[in-house]
Amino acid sequence: MEIRLTSNEVIQLRKDDSIFSALKEAGIYLVASCGGKGTCGKCKVKVIEGNFEADSYGKLTGEEKKSGLVLACQTFPLADIRIAIPKESRLVIGDKIAISKTKDLVAYLKSYGVGLNPFVRTMSLKLPPPTITDNIGDLDRLKRALAEQGINSMGFRHGSIAAMGKTLREADWTVELAYIEDPDDGREAVSIYPSAQEGSNYGLAVDIGTTTVVVYLADLKTGEVIDIGSTYNSQIRFGDDVITRIVHATEGGGLQELKDAVVSDINTITDSLVEKHSIDPAMIQAASIAGNTTMAHIFWGLDPGSIREMPYIPELNSFPLWRASTAGLSINPEGRVYTFPCIASYVGGDIVAGVLASKMTRSEELALFMDIGTNGEIAIGNNEWIMTAACSAGPCFEGSGIKCGMRATPGAIESVIIDPVTLDPSIRVIGGGSPLGICGSGMIDAISEMLLTGIIDQKGKFLEGKSDRIRRGEDSPEYVIFSDRRLEKDIVLSEIDIENLLRAKAAVYSGISTLITEAGLAMDAIERVYVAGGFGNYLNIGKAVLIGMIPDIPEERYTFMGNTSITGAYLCLLSKELRNEAAEIASKMTYVELSVSKMFMDEYVSALFLPHTNMNLFPSVAARLMLP
Amino acid sequence: MEIRLTSNEVIQLRKDDSIFSALKEAGIYLVASCGGKGTCGKCKVKVIEGNFEADSYGKLTGEEKKSGLVLACQTFPLADIRIAIPKESRLVIGDKIAISKTKDLVAYLKSYGVGLNPFVRTMSLKLPPPTITDNIGDLDRLKRALAEQGINSMGFRHGSIAAMGKTLREADWTVELAYIEDPDDGREAVSIYPSAQEGSNYGLAVDIGTTTVVVYLADLKTGEVIDIGSTYNSQIRFGDDVITRIVHATEGGGLQELKDAVVSDINTITDSLVEKHSIDPAMIQAASIAGNTTMAHIFWGLDPGSIREMPYIPELNSFPLWRASTAGLSINPEGRVYTFPCIASYVGGDIVAGVLASKMTRSEELALFMDIGTNGEIAIGNNEWIMTAACSAGPCFEGSGIKCGMRATPGAIESVIIDPVTLDPSIRVIGGGSPLGICGSGMIDAISEMLLTGIIDQKGKFLEGKSDRIRRGEDSPEYVIFSDRRLEKDIVLSEIDIENLLRAKAAVYSGISTLITEAGLAMDAIERVYVAGGFGNYLNIGKAVLIGMIPDIPEERYTFMGNTSITGAYLCLLSKELRNEAAEIASKMTYVELSVSKMFMDEYVSALFLPHTNMNLFPSVAARLMLP
């Protein structure tokens, strides 16, 4: 028997295999925080054709069942079957392109001029066995051996030594002691295990994005990334953006639901990684977490409520090195978790991680760092000063609030070119095939092309009658980008969509210009722009300049950084010096609260224009539009 | 309706009251770790007469049911009823005699020249509320306020600040911070609560005896003991002495059972105390635990297995200040628990507590400290040195292994005088009434009287025919101390009993003489003897000397100290200086392992005689026995 995917990939199936286990064997992992017991309801797949037997439908709704959804772990094909895997069900383990990028991380870490210095370190101890005359207790014996190595203070939490007596005797008094050195708490033991035990000391670098969760499994002794995994943040089912999540968190039980969702995402990835590489999860003793302020609070089960209430003060900006068991991570319960410091309610640890990863604070060069994802954050500065702000761009570049919007995943229109004569568009779709919607970079392309070809004016309004593709939509005029008779729905961009995008790009640009002005500088002082986030991968700089979203400075000054949050998490997992540097970056960052800034409001209004009311700021665009 | 107890106390009963709740209302507390839900099976009482309805018999065995036992919480009298309360079911809360003794504890603490300095302290903090310009996070705000008071480092575990944001806002930014100052871990927050909240900061002093558990509830701000409670250590059902408990602990699941048993005992007492005094258990933020090495290990769920295996090394001699939630105590989960340091496998924290409570290490006077309970421990020394040993006296003074032996509880013969002419005994029974058995002090009395009256010889053998009361017993000759036709069984002391007691007293005496000899001193160098433990309360010094159990030195040098373990626990709950002193005592104590000492074996054999083979050591006894 075989399973055929919508991608036309074909997977062989043994009798009595569930769809879940057949896919897993073929290296296609599904989200299943229950481990495939039918209780978490996350491993949904859609059966398009073929007979099957389902042991249970778990928590699936009647509507979901009607649409053909089944739980992969509870469903057993009776013959060849064809299925579709919703992207939310997919756990990406060992993404080859992404892994290839991690090959250079050890070198990148070393390029900072620091050595490997993970925050959970190990040391070997060979203790003399007790005798009637050398009769001190086990812990005192351990402490004496430490003192002989010059270590005179070490805290021992209960969990770190609960099994010590047995371990020492079984290991013939030759053990490894894993411990942390924490600036706040001093030295503390994490675990004691036999020196003879196989396996290294491992750690996780984790990026908790509002939309996606990425995990790197790294060997703390070599710094190498062994494998990576990613999935959608399951919190999405409670809302797309941080505000709806905060609202949900402040409702009865909501905080725990959100925490459980993201922790189970990380655990599902981790469980798959350790299984794939036959690693004892107890040997993963450290995790480094980067996420925005809301994500970090929810991860630790801390109330994020005050984040959205004046004066927008989070409970924690810096996080102690709490234990993995407190977080609920499925690694060594005594393993410690480093959480990136946050700057303010809307500028979080992901940005500190990104700034660290960009090295902008190590150079005299004036740089702009921007991470435009579900939220938009920017930082401007160099090795002497750094200012930061949240742009409140809103999630429309991620597809939210846009009629045909979607995330930058397969099926999304990522690029649009409009013929200046026929005014017909040609498009490029991520992953090829028929488009399902349009993602952020596609939207920016479309708007800039519509502006260049005169389909819209500088206010973002359609010039009606200019093209057959402009039509009356339900709520406002719209331009048809793609139409296919087989599809129920055309892919369009409406005037209301464009208004939303104008507000978003204005927020980004005016955030940048406010910070630059606050610093007493002009836009062209920016010598380098680091573009981070998934969005950055597909962004066409020229077109983003054309719509006035980013400064009109030479394109060679722009550098795409990819996911800087996970890079920063990796760096701090492995280097004490870089953790200190992250703390220093956080303490140096001056946060500007744009929501109460008069200057920002003025800048914002000026930026609600294509590209801007002050065309002097966009000389290259003025030239292209042939404006005076 | 009414309940009549065997003590003839009468308790009124409302309709639909369970026996449990009627007794509780009358101030008679039963052990019920489930809170009276019928699941723990501990609140057994025996119905002697009267009709009742039982909702359930829980875990009672068929045999128990047949004997009239019911669960008090599940049993509802239908008419007047007469019951007996087994001592194991009884929780003693607010024992008036014991409480009266605690009145002087604050003065006693002060007599050490130290102030109140509990290990969980509180400080008041008034924080400025956050504003748009003063926009640091809550924890940084708290840390800033601490820094203003000169406190620049404080650790914050997750539990101590999980609800911080809400608390700060509800308390209008005016809060109390409870924290510890730990020599190992530095300063750490315990809890944050509104300054306006009612109630003080409370702590528990706990003595975990092998047989009984005693809890003092103290006000940490005044040092006063608010109330006390005690109960039998429920571990008894797994064995009477530490060895059987250790064996049980090393069998599957046994350790957890033992831990749960004693923790639920402490919790049952604590729950009753807080209910009686309307105290929020979250305001109990500290506990100080004294127990022997095995009890301390089991309390923390640590494997005590190595304690009984050569070379008898426990896992822990000193215990970090772990959290109440780790122990499972029903107080503030973040509250910290101080555990007395232990010296060796068989000289534990209860002895360190006792030595501290005796003040013997504060004086030049050479003192002997002895605690003869289920186990026997001794210490000899002064302010310059101190030696200690475990006597392995065995539990026979507690009634175990003695035909008619019992603990020193109501019904026990505590004193015996034998008429030198008629050779008939007169007895005194604890609590009056007919005797149920004989306790340690009664046994010592009986042996010394039998020796004085020539019923036994110096080897402990009966001179047959000497008295009608000497008869052939099942296994050996025996002396009938009490006979009552209504009783099924006479109360006797057999030759085998006497052999056991001789071994026990020889172990105690030879332990003392070994330590004295090791120190290069003679018995009469001992200037002061502190007798601790429940046993001490009833001990007749003269008679204990007569049988050669304790040194033949003037009686005025003996001081009865009562339960020094709980006194020490109280002292360390309230004074940092005394915790340091306890640590110093523990580090100064030289432990002598008697089980491998040749000298001890020689001394022991010499002491298996009444009073001793070397009569020069017992001049006063020689005089009374009119020996040459």
Interface residues (C-beta under 8 A of the other chain):
Chain A: P130 T131 I132 N135 I136 G137 D138 L139 D140 R141 S153 M154 G155 F156 R157 H158 G159 I161 A162 A163 M164 G165 K166 R169 D184 D185 G186 E188 W300 G301 L302 D303 G305 S306 M310 P311 Y312 I313 P314 E315 L316 N317 S318 P320 W322 R323 T326 C342 A344 Y591 E593 V596
Chain B: P130 T131 I132 N135 I136 G137 D138 L139 D140 R141 S153 M154 G155 F156 R157 H158 G159 I161 A162 A163 M164 G165 K166 R169 D184 D185 G186 E188 W300 G301 L302 D303 G305 S306 M310 P311 Y312 I313 P314 E315 L316 N317 S318 P320 W322 R323 T326 C342 A344 Y591 E593 V596
